[in-house]
Amino acid sequence: MGKETSIEWTHHTFNPWWGCVRVSAACDHCYAETWAKRLGEDVWGAKSERRFFGDAHWKEPLKWDREARAQNVRRRVFCASMADVFENRKDLIPHRLRLLELIDATPHLDWLLLTKRIHLVRKQLPKGYQLPSNVWLGATVENQAAAGKRLKYLMEFTTPSVRFLSCEPLLGPLDLREWLQIGATGTRVDWVIAGGESGPGSRPMEPQWPEDLRKQCNSAGVAFHFKQWGHWAPIEQAANALTARTAIHIVRRDGSEVKLAAVGKGKAGRSLGGRHWDQFPSPGRPV
């Protein structure tokens, strides 16, 4: 995990540790858990130990920061792809504090802290601590139920320069309009990432779901990023990849049929409505 990453919306990934425990429907087919087990790492579940790293690993972001400063650019760091920074475990406390010190020491990096435990963030931060301007705070929102549970906590944070959502895997239709407008706290969602599920057991994402999110974001002037279709794609988009054995999933909507084909992430692509959506937020300014 480091400078080279296949995640479309970040420049770097950094993991203060490996390991987590499932907390919602979005975790059912967790890619990080699958990857860890493939490497022989027993780091998933409440009773498993987490994997920690040495000083050389922790020095990497300092190098990225120097490079960004020399090039007069900002770089995004996704933290953490193989864990959840705000998991509630005592053995994580010193490593989380070290991460906060590292964030403070790398002002040319924007740190994307994405969590399914947004309700625990304040509890896990030191008393009186305010997230610095180079933190982008995000919550995973896979369906409407998750939005109702998590977004009220995200909207409480006024200090991050960006509040964002990862709607991946997108498991149902989402109406985010309430949170795309500036509310009573003076905050709103600044960026929405959407994508379908990939890997073994992937659940199909109906094409209307990401399209509805795109329309909501465009209407509100909120940055929208479509990451991927995942394992399933609209059959017309995946036509060149179809074989006699390709599994087909049929969605019936408004009296019509929408067919999805299981062609895999690479062949499914990430085009939505005939184009790529690669919008990014500009902290403090509308899209």
GUTI-192097 format. One line per 10 residues: number of its first residue (from 0); their letters; for each residue x, y, z of N, C-alpha, C. Coordinates in steps of 0.05 Angstrom, whole numbers, plus 32768, in hexadecimal, padded with zeros to 4 digits. Layout:
# GUTI-192097
NUM = a = X/Y/Z/X/Y/Z/X/Y/Z; ... $
# end
This chain:
# GUTI-192097
0 = mgketsiewt = 8011/7FE8/8000/8000/8000/8000/8012/8019/8000; 800E/802B/7FED/801F/8042/7FED/8019/8054/7FD5; 802F/805D/7FC8/802D/8071/7FB4/801D/8067/7F9C; 8022/804E/7F93/8014/8043/7F7C/7FF9/8038/7F85; 7FE3/8041/7F7A/7FC9/8038/7F82/7FB7/8037/7F69; 7FA5/8023/7F69/7F91/8021/7F53/7F78/802F/7F59; 7F75/803B/7F71/7F5D/804A/7F78/7F5C/8064/7F69; 7F47/8068/7F59/7F46/807E/7F46/7F46/809A/7F52; 7F3D/809C/7F6B/7F38/80B7/7F76/7F4E/80BF/7F8A; 7F64/80B1/7F8B/7F7A/80B9/7F9D/7F95/80B6/7F90 $
10 = hhtfnpwwgc = 7FA9/80C4/7F9B/7FC4/80C1/7F90/7FD4/80AC/7FA0; 7FCF/80AA/7FBA/7FDE/8098/7FCB/7FCA/8089/7FDE; 7FD2/8072/7FE8/7FC4/8066/7FFE/7FD8/8062/8015; 7FCD/8065/802D/7FDE/8060/8045/7FCD/8052/805A; 7FD8/803C/8065/7FCA/802D/807A/7FDA/802E/8094; 7FCF/803A/80A9/7FDC/803A/80C3/7FDD/801F/80CF; 7FCB/800D/80C6/7FCA/7FF1/80CE/7FB8/7FE2/80BB; 7FB8/7FC8/80BD/7FA6/7FB7/80AD/7F93/7FA9/80C0; 7F7A/7FA6/80B8/7F67/7F97/80C7/7F4E/7FA7/80CF; 7F38/7F99/80D1/7F1F/7FA6/80D8/7F0A/7F91/80E0 $
20 = vrvsaacdhc = 7EF1/7F99/80E3/7EDB/7F87/80E9/7EC3/7F92/80DA; 7EB3/7F80/80D0/7E9B/7F88/80C1/7E87/7F96/80D2; 7E7A/7FAC/80C6/7E67/7FBB/80D6/7E4D/7FC1/80C6; 7E4C/7FBC/80AC/7E34/7FC2/809D/7E33/7FB1/8083; 7E1D/7FB5/8074/7E19/7FA6/805C/7E2F/7FAB/8047; 7E3B/7FC3/8048/7E51/7FC9/8036/7E69/7FB8/803A; 7E6B/7FAB/8052/7E82/7F9B/8059/7E80/7F7E/8050; 7E68/7F76/8046/7E63/7F59/8042/7E78/7F4C/8030; 7E81/7F5A/801B/7E95/7F4F/8009/7EAE/7F61/8009; 7EB8/7F67/8020/7ECE/7F7A/8023/7EE7/7F72/8013 $
30 = yaetwakrlg = 7EEF/7F83/8001/7F07/7F7D/7FF1/7F20/7F7C/8002; 7F21/7F8D/8017/7F39/7F8E/8028/7F3C/7F74/8038; 7F26/7F6A/8042/7F27/7F51/8051/7F2F/7F3A/803F; 7F24/7F3A/8027/7F2B/7F25/8013/7F49/7F26/800D; 7F53/7F3E/8008/7F6F/7F42/8001/7F81/7F39/8018; 7F7A/7F41/8031/7F8B/7F3A/8048/7F8C/7F1B/804B; 7F75/7F0E/8048/7F75/7EF1/804B/7F85/7EE4/8035; 7F84/7EEF/801D/7F93/7EE4/8007/7FB1/7EE5/800D; 7FB9/7EF9/801C/7FD6/7EFC/8023/7FDD/7EED/803D; 7FC9/7EDF/8048/7FCE/7ED0/8060/7FCD/7EE0/807A $
40 = edvwgakser = 7FC1/7EF8/8079/7FC0/7F09/8090/7FA5/7F05/809F; 7FA7/7EFC/80B8/7F8F/7EF8/80C9/7F8B/7F11/80D9; 7F7F/7F26/80CD/7F7C/7F40/80DA/7F5F/7F4A/80DA; 7F4C/7F38/80D3/7F30/7F40/80D2/7F20/7F34/80E8; 7F0E/7F44/80F4/7EFE/7F3B/810A/7F06/7F48/8124; 7EF3/7F47/8137/7EF8/7F54/8151/7F0E/7F48/8161; 7F13/7F2D/815D/7F26/7F1F/816E/7F42/7F1E/8160; 7F44/7F26/8148/7F5D/7F24/8139/7F6F/7F3C/8140; 7F89/7F37/813F/7F9D/7F4C/8143/7F9E/7F5D/8129; 7FA5/7F76/812C/7FA9/7F87/8115/7FC6/7F87/810D $
50 = rffgdahwke = 7FCC/7F8C/80F4/7FE7/7F8C/80EA/7FF2/7FA9/80EA; 8008/7FAD/80F8/8013/7FC8/80FA/802E/7FC9/80EA; 8038/7FE1/80E6/804F/7FE5/80D4/8065/7FF6/80E1; 807C/7FF4/80D6/8094/8001/80E2/8098/801D/80D8; 80AE/8029/80E0/80B4/8045/80DA/80B7/804B/80BD; 80C2/8038/80AD/80C6/803D/8091/80AB/8042/8083; 8097/8033/808B/807D/8036/8080/8072/8052/8087; 8075/805B/809F/806A/8074/80A8/8079/808C/809C; 8091/8088/8092/80A0/809E/8085/8097/80A3/8069; 8089/8091/805C/8082/8094/8040/8072/80AD/803B $
60 = plkwdreara = 805D/80B4/804B/804E/80CC/8046/805F/80E6/8048; 8073/80E5/8059/8085/80FC/805B/8093/8101/8041; 809A/80EC/8033/80A7/80EE/8019/8093/80F9/8004; 807A/80EF/8005/8065/80F8/7FF3/8060/8116/7FF7; 8061/811F/8010/805C/813B/8016/8073/814C/800B; 808B/8143/800E/80A2/8152/8003/80A0/8154/7FE4; 8098/813F/7FD7/8094/813F/7FBA/807E/8152/7FB2; 8068/8152/7FC0/8052/8164/7FBA/805A/8181/7FBE; 8069/8186/7FD3/8072/81A2/7FD8/8084/81AB/7FC2; 8097/819A/7FBA/80AA/81A1/7FA4/809C/81A6/7F8A $
70 = qnvrrrvfca = 8086/8198/7F85/8077/819B/7F6C/8061/81B0/7F6E; 805D/81BB/7F86/8049/81CF/7F8B/802D/81C4/7F84; 8027/81AB/7F8D/800D/819F/7F88/8003/8193/7FA2; 7FEA/818B/7FA2/7FDF/817C/7FB9/7FDA/815F/7FB0; 7FDE/814C/7FC2/7FD9/8130/7FBC/7FC5/8125/7FD0; 7FB4/8113/7FC6/7FA0/8107/7FD8/7FAB/80EC/7FE1; 7FA6/80E6/7FFB/7FAF/80CD/8008/7F96/80C0/8014; 7F8F/80A8/800A/7F78/8099/8015/7F83/8089/802D; 7F77/808E/8044/7F7F/8081/805C/7F65/8077/806B; 7F60/805E/806D/7F72/8047/8068/7F62/8033/8057 $
80 = smadvfenrk = 7F6E/8028/8043/7F60/8015/8031/7F5D/7FFA/803D; 7F6D/7FF3/8051/7F6D/7FD9/805E/7F65/7FD9/807B; 7F57/7FEF/8083/7F4F/7FF1/809F/7F3A/8007/80A1; 7F32/800D/80B9/7F21/8024/80BF/7F2F/8034/80D5; 7F37/804D/80D0/7F46/805D/80E3/7F37/8060/80FD; 7F1C/805E/80FD/7F0D/8064/8115/7F01/804B/8122; 7F0C/8034/811C/7F04/801B/8129/7F0A/801F/8147; 7EF8/8015/8158/7EFA/8019/8175/7F09/8002/8182; 7F23/8005/8184/7F35/7FF1/8191/7F4B/8000/819F; 7F51/7FF7/81B7/7F66/8005/81C7/7F81/8003/81BA $
90 = dliphrlrll = 7F87/7FEC/81AD/7FA2/7FE9/81A2/7FA6/7FFC/818A; 7F91/8008/817F/7F94/801A/8169/7F9A/8037/8171; 7F95/803E/818A/7F98/8059/8193/7FB3/8066/818D; 7FC9/8059/8194/7FE3/8066/818F/7FE9/8069/8171; 7FDF/8057/8161/7FE4/8058/8144/7FD2/806E/8138; 7FBA/8072/8142/7FA9/8087/8138/7FB5/80A2/8140; 7FC0/80A5/8158/7FCD/80BE/8160/7FE5/80C3/814E; 7FF4/80AF/8147/800B/80B2/8136/8002/80BB/811A; 7FEB/80B1/8111/7FE0/80B9/80F7/7FD9/80D7/80F8; 7FCC/80E0/810D/7FC5/80FC/810F/7FDE/810E/810E $
100 = elidatphld = 7FF3/8105/811B/800D/8114/811A/8018/8115/80FE; 8016/80FE/80F0/8020/80FD/80D5/8010/810F/80C2; 7FF6/8110/80C6/7FE5/8122/80B6/7FED/813F/80BA; 7FF3/8146/80D2/7FFB/8161/80D9/8016/8168/80CC; 8027/8153/80CA/8042/8157/80BF/8043/8157/80A0; 802D/8153/8093/802C/8151/8076/8017/8164/806B; 801B/817E/806C/8007/8191/8064/8001/8193/8046; 8012/8186/8036/800E/8187/8019/7FFE/816E/800F; 7FF6/815D/8022/7FE6/8146/801C/7FCA/814A/8028; 7FB5/8142/8018/7F9A/8141/8022/7F93/8125/8029 $
110 = wllltkrihl = 7F8D/8121/8043/7F89/8106/804E/7F6B/80FF/804D; 7F64/80EA/803F/7F48/80E2/803D/7F43/80CC/8051; 7F34/80D3/8066/7F2E/80C0/807C/7F11/80B7/8078; 7F0E/809F/806D/7EF4/8093/8067/7EED/807E/807C; 7ED5/8080/8087/7ECD/806E/809C/7EB0/8065/809A; 7EAB/804D/80A4/7E8F/8044/80A9/7E87/8049/80C6; 7E99/8055/80D5/7E95/805A/80F2/7E95/8078/80F7; 7E87/8087/80E6/7E87/80A4/80E9/7E7D/80AD/8104; 7E6C/809D/8111/7E61/80A4/812B/7E75/80A2/8141; 7E8C/8095/813B/7EA1/8092/8150/7EB8/80A6/814C $
120 = vrkqlpkgyq = 7EB8/80B6/8138/7ECF/80C6/8132/7ED6/80D9/8149; 7EC3/80E7/8153/7EC9/80FA/8169/7ED4/80EB/8181; 7EC9/80D4/8187/7ED2/80C4/819E/7EEF/80BB/819A; 7EF7/80B5/8182/7F12/80AB/817D/7F27/80C1/817A; 7F1F/80D9/8177/7F32/80F0/8175/7F39/80FA/8191; 7F51/8105/8194/7F58/8110/81AE/7F44/8126/81B6; 7F40/812A/81D0/7F2E/813E/81DA/7F36/815A/81D0; 7F23/8168/81C4/7F28/8183/81BA/7F36/8184/819F; 7F3C/816D/8194/7F4A/816D/817A/7F38/8175/8163; 7F41/8186/8152/7F32/818E/813A/7F41/8183/8121 $
130 = lpsnvwlgat = 7F32/8176/8110/7F3E/816C/80F7/7F4A/8182/80E7; 7F63/8180/80DE/7F70/8195/80CF/7F65/8198/80B3; 7F6D/81AD/80A6/7F62/81B4/808B/7F6A/81A0/8076; 7F7F/8190/807B/7F88/817D/8066/7F7C/8161/806B; 7F66/8160/807A/7F57/8147/807D/7F3C/814A/806E; 7F36/8136/805E/7F1C/8132/8052/7F0E/811B/8060; 7EF8/8121/806D/7EEB/810C/807D/7ED4/8100/806E; 7ED3/80E5/806C/7EBF/80D8/805C/7EB1/80C2/806B; 7E98/80BC/8062/7E89/80A6/806D/7E7F/8094/8056; 7E80/807A/805B/7E75/8067/8047/7E57/8067/804A $
140 = venqaaagkr = 7E49/806A/8034/7E2B/806A/8034/7E22/8058/801D; 7E1B/803F/8023/7E15/802C/800E/7DF7/802B/8007; 7DE6/8035/8018/7DC9/8036/8013/7DBC/804B/8024; 7DA2/804F/8021/7D94/8064/802F/7D95/8061/804D; 7D93/8048/8056/7D95/8044/8073/7DAF/804D/807F; 7DC5/8048/8070/7DDF/8051/807A/7DE1/806F/8079; 7DD5/807C/8065/7DD5/8099/8064/7DC7/80A4/807D; 7DB0/8099/8084/7DA2/80A3/809B/7DB1/80A0/80B5; 7DC1/808B/80B7/7DCF/8086/80D0/7DE9/8096/80D2; 7DF7/809A/80BB/7E12/80A5/80BD/7E15/80C2/80B6 $
150 = lkylmefttp = 7E04/80CD/80A5/7E0A/80E8/809B/7E06/80FE/80B0; 7DF4/80F9/80C3/7DF1/810D/80D8/7E0B/8112/80E7; 7E1B/80FD/80EA/7E34/80FF/80F8/7E49/810D/80E7; 7E49/8107/80CD/7E5C/8114/80BB/7E57/8132/80BA; 7E3D/813A/80BA/7E36/8156/80B8/7E3D/8166/80D1; 7E43/8159/80E7/7E4B/8167/80FF/7E67/8172/80FD; 7E77/8168/80EA/7E93/8171/80E8/7E95/818A/80D6; 7E9E/819F/80E1/7EA0/81B8/80D2/7EBD/81BF/80CA; 7ED0/81B1/80D6/7EEC/81B8/80D1/7EF8/81AA/80B9; 7EF1/8192/80B1/7EFE/8187/8099/7EF8/8198/8080 $
160 = svrflscepl = 7F0B/819B/806E/7F07/81AB/8057/7EF4/819D/8043; 7EF1/8183/8045/7EE0/8173/8034/7ED2/815E/8044; 7EB8/815B/8040/7EA8/8145/804B/7E9F/8135/8032; 7EA5/811B/8032/7E9E/810B/801A/7E91/80F1/8021; 7E85/80E5/800D/7E78/80CB/800F/7E83/80B7/7FFC; 7E86/809F/8005/7E8D/8088/7FF3/7E74/8077/7FF1; 7E65/8079/7FDB/7E4E/8069/7FD7/7E56/8050/7FC6; 7E67/8040/7FD2/7E73/8029/7FC5/7E79/8014/7FDA; 7E6D/7FFC/7FD8/7E5B/7FF4/7FC2/7E40/8001/7FC6; 7E35/800B/7FB0/7E1A/8017/7FB0/7E06/8000/7FB0 $
170 = lgpldlrewl = 7DF7/7FFD/7FC5/7DE5/7FE6/7FC8/7DC8/7FED/7FC6; 7DC2/8006/7FC0/7DA6/800E/7FBD/7DA4/802B/7FB5; 7D8C/8034/7FAE/7D88/8050/7FA6/7D8E/8062/7FBE; 7D98/807A/7FB8/7D9F/808D/7FCC/7D94/80A9/7FC6; 7D87/80B5/7FD9/7D7F/80D1/7FD7/7D90/80E1/7FEB; 7DA3/80F0/7FE0/7DB6/80FF/7FF1/7DB0/811C/7FF1; 7D9A/8125/7FE5/7D95/8141/7FE1/7D96/8151/7FFB; 7D8C/8145/8011/7D8C/8152/802B/7DA8/815A/8034; 7DBC/814A/802C/7DD8/814E/8036/7DE9/815C/8021; 7DDF/8160/8009/7DEE/816E/7FF5/7DEA/818C/7FF6 $
180 = qigatgtrvd = 7DD8/8195/8007/7DD3/81B2/800B/7DDE/81BA/8027; 7DE7/81D2/8029/7DF2/81DC/8043/7DDC/81DC/8058; 7DE1/81CE/806E/7DCD/81CB/8083/7DD1/81DE/809A; 7DC5/81D8/80B1/7DC5/81E9/80C8/7DE1/81ED/80D4; 7DF2/81D9/80D0/7E0E/81DA/80DA/7E21/81E9/80C7; 7E16/81F1/80B0/7E27/81FF/809C/7E37/81EC/808C; 7E31/81D2/808C/7E40/81BE/807E/7E2F/81AF/806A; 7E3C/81A2/8057/7E2E/8190/8044/7E42/817B/803B; 7E38/8168/802C/7E4A/8155/801F/7E57/8163/8007; 7E71/8162/8005/7E80/8170/7FF0/7E88/815E/7FD8 $
190 = wviaggesgp = 7E86/8144/7FDC/7E90/8132/7FC7/7E82/8117/7FCB; 7E79/810B/7FB4/7E6C/80F0/7FB5/7E7B/80DE/7FA2; 7E84/80C7/7FAC/7E90/80B2/7F9C/7E7C/809B/7F9A; 7E77/8091/7F83/7E64/807B/7F80/7E71/8065/7F70; 7E69/804C/7F76/7E74/8035/7F67/7E66/801B/7F6F; 7E68/8008/7F5C/7E5C/7FEE/7F61/7E70/7FDB/7F6E; 7E66/7FC4/7F76/7E77/7FB0/7F84/7E86/7F9F/7F70; 7E9E/7F97/7F78/7EAE/7F85/7F67/7EB7/7F6D/7F79; 7EC1/7F59/7F6C/7ECB/7F42/7F7A/7EB6/7F2C/7F7E; 7EBE/7F16/7F8C/7EAC/7EFF/7F8F/7E92/7F07/7F9E $
200 = gsrpmepqwp = 7E7B/7EFE/7F93/7E61/7F03/7FA0/7E56/7F1E/7F9C; 7E61/7F2D/7F89/7E59/7F49/7F85/7E3B/7F4C/7F80; 7E30/7F60/7F8D/7E13/7F66/7F89/7E10/7F7B/7F73; 7DFD/7F77/7F61/7DF9/7F89/7F4A/7DF0/7FA5/7F54; 7DFA/7FB9/7F46/7DF1/7FD5/7F4B/7DDF/7FDD/7F34; 7DC7/7FE5/7F39/7DB5/7FEE/7F24/7DBF/8008/7F18; 7DBF/800A/7EFD/7DC9/8022/7EF0/7DBC/803C/7EF9; 7DA3/803B/7F01/7D95/8053/7F0A/7DA1/805F/7F23; 7DAC/804E/7F34/7DB6/8058/7F4E/7DCD/806C/7F4B; 7DE3/8066/7F3D/7DF8/807A/7F3A/7DEF/8091/7F29 $
210 = edlrkqcnsa = 7DDE/808C/7F16/7DD4/80A3/7F05/7DC4/80B6/7F16; 7DB4/80AD/7F28/7DA5/80BF/7F3A/7DB8/80CF/7F4C; 7DCD/80C2/7F56/7DE0/80D1/7F66/7DEE/80E6/7F56; 7DF5/80DF/7F3D/7E02/80F3/7F2C/7DF0/810C/7F28; 7DD7/8107/7F23/7DC4/811D/7F1F/7DC1/812E/7F38; 7DC0/8121/7F4F/7DBD/8130/7F68/7DD6/8142/7F6D; 7DEE/8136/7F68/7E06/8145/7F6C/7E09/815C/7F58; 7E03/8157/7F3F/7E05/816C/7F2B/7DF2/8183/7F31; 7DDA/817C/7F3A/7DC6/8191/7F40/7DCF/81A2/7F58; 7DDD/8196/7F6B/7DE5/81A4/7F84/7E01/81B1/7F81 $
220 = gvafhfkqwg = 7E0F/81AC/7F6B/7E2A/81B6/7F67/7E3E/81A8/7F79; 7E3A/818E/7F7D/7E4B/817E/7F8D/7E5C/816B/7F7B; 7E75/8169/7F80/7E87/8158/7F70/7E7E/813B/7F71; 7E7E/812E/7F59/7E75/8112/7F57/7E8B/8102/7F49; 7E91/80EB/7F54/7EA5/80D9/7F49/7E99/80BD/7F46; 7E98/80B3/7F2D/7E8E/8098/7F29/7EA7/8086/7F26; 7EAB/8075/7F3A/7EC3/8065/7F3B/7EC2/804C/7F29; 7EAC/803E/7F29/7EAB/8025/7F1A/7E8F/8019/7F1A; 7E89/8009/7F05/7E71/7FF8/7F06/7E74/7FE0/7F18; 7E8D/7FD7/7F1A/7E91/7FBF/7F2A/7E8F/7FA6/7F19 $
230 = hwapieqaan = 7E86/7F91/7F24/7E84/7F77/7F16/7E6E/7F77/7F01; 7E58/7F86/7F06/7E41/7F86/7EF5/7E40/7FA1/7EE6; 7E39/7FA0/7ECC/7E36/7FB8/7EBC/7E1E/7FB6/7EAA; 7E12/7FCD/7EA2/7DFC/7FCC/7E8F/7E04/7FBC/7E76; 7DF3/7FAB/7E6D/7DFA/7F98/7E58/7E03/7FA5/7E3E; 7DF7/7FBD/7E38/7E00/7FCA/7E20/7E1C/7FD5/7E22; 7E25/7FDC/7E3B/7E40/7FE6/7E3F/7E54/7FCF/7E3F; 7E4B/7FB7/7E46/7E5D/7FA0/7E49/7E5B/7F8E/7E30; 7E4E/7F97/7E1B/7E48/7F85/7E04/7E61/7F77/7DF9; 7E77/7F85/7DF8/7E8F/7F7A/7DEC/7E9C/7F64/7DFD $
240 = altartaihi = 7E93/7F63/7E17/7E9F/7F4F/7E29/7E8D/7F37/7E2E; 7E76/7F36/7E22/7E63/7F21/7E27/7E6C/7F06/7E1B; 7E67/7EF1/7E2A/7E6C/7ED6/7E20/7E53/7EC5/7E25; 7E54/7EAC/7E1C/7E3D/7E9B/7E1F/7E37/7E95/7E3C; 7E4C/7E98/7E4D/7E49/7E91/7E6A/7E45/7EAA/7E7B; 7E43/7EC1/7E70/7E40/7EDA/7E7F/7E26/7EDA/7E8F; 7E27/7EDE/7EA9/7E0F/7EDF/7EB9/7E01/7EFA/7EB4; 7DE7/7EF9/7EB3/7DD6/7F11/7EAD/7DC3/7F15/7EC5; 7DC2/7F2E/7ECE/7DAF/7F36/7EE3/7D9B/7F49/7ED7; 7D81/7F44/7EDC/7D6C/7F55/7ED0/7D5F/7F65/7EE6 $
250 = vrrdgsevkl = 7D5E/7F7F/7EE1/7D50/7F92/7EF3/7D36/7F9B/7EE5; 7D20/7F99/7EF2/7D07/7FA2/7EE6/7CFF/7FBC/7EF3; 7CFD/7FD1/7EE3/7CF7/7FEC/7EED/7CE3/7FF9/7EDA; 7CCD/8003/7EE5/7CB9/8012/7ED5/7CAF/8002/7EBD; 7CAC/7FE8/7EC0/7CA2/7FD7/7EAB/7CB7/7FCF/7E96; 7CD0/7FD8/7E99/7CE5/7FD1/7E86/7CFA/7FC0/7E94; 7D0B/7FB4/7E84/7D21/7FA3/7E8E/7D3C/7FB1/7E8A; 7D4C/7FB0/7E9E/7D68/7FB9/7E9C/7D7A/7FA1/7EA1; 7D8B/7F9A/7E8E/7D9C/7F83/7E91/7DB9/7F8B/7E99; 7DC3/7F7D/7EAC/7DDF/7F81/7EB5/7DEE/7F67/7EB0 $
260 = aavgkgkagr = 7E07/7F6A/7EA8/7E18/7F53/7EA1/7E2F/7F51/7EB4; 7E36/7F39/7EBD/7E4C/7F34/7ECF/7E66/7F31/7EBE; 7E73/7F47/7EB9/7E8B/7F46/7EA8/7EA5/7F4D/7EB7; 7EA3/7F54/7ED1/7EBB/7F5B/7EE0/7EC1/7F78/7EDF; 7ECF/7F82/7EF4/7ED5/7F9E/7EF7/7EE4/7FAA/7EDF; 7EF8/7F9C/7ED5/7F09/7FA7/7EC0/7EF9/7FAB/7EA6; 7EE8/7F99/7E9F/7ED8/7F9B/7E86/7EBF/7FAC/7E8A; 7EB5/7FAF/7EA2/7E9D/7FBF/7EA7/7EA3/7FDC/7EA4; 7EBB/7FE5/7EAB/7EC3/8001/7EA7/7EB6/8013/7EBC; 7EB8/802D/7EB6/7EAE/8042/7EC9/7EA1/8059/7EBB $
270 = slggrhwdqf = 7E96/8053/7EA3/7E88/8068/7E94/7E6B/8069/7E9D; 7E61/8080/7EA4/7E45/8084/7EAC/7E38/8099/7E9A; 7E23/8091/7E8C/7E17/80A4/7E7A/7E29/80AC/7E63; 7E3B/809B/7E5B/7E4C/80A0/7E44/7E65/80B0/7E4A; 7E6B/80B4/7E64/7E84/80C3/7E6B/7E8E/80BB/7E86; 7EA7/80C3/7E8C/7EB2/80BF/7EA6/7EAC/80D7/7EB8; 7EA5/80D1/7ED1/7EA0/80E7/7EE4/7EB7/80E7/7EF9; 7EC9/80FA/7EF5/7EE1/80FB/7F05/7EE3/8116/7F14; 7ECD/811F/7F1E/7ECD/8139/7F2C/7ED9/8137/7F48; 7EE7/814B/7F50/7EF3/814D/7F6B/7EEB/8167/7F78 $
280 = pspgrpv = 7EE8/8168/7F92/7EE1/8180/7F9F/7EF8/8194/7FA1; 7EF1/81AD/7FA1/7F04/81C3/7FA7/7EFE/81CD/7FC2; 7F0D/81C7/7FD7/7F06/81CE/7FF2/7EFE/81EB/7FF5; 7EE6/81EF/8000/7EDD/820B/8005/7ECF/8218/7FED; 7ECF/820A/7FD6/7EC2/8215/7FBE/7EB0/8201/7FB1; 7E99/820B/7FA5/7E87/81F9/7F97/7E94/81ED/7F7E; 7E88/81D7/7F74/7E92/81CA/7F5B/7E8F/81DD/7F43 $
# end
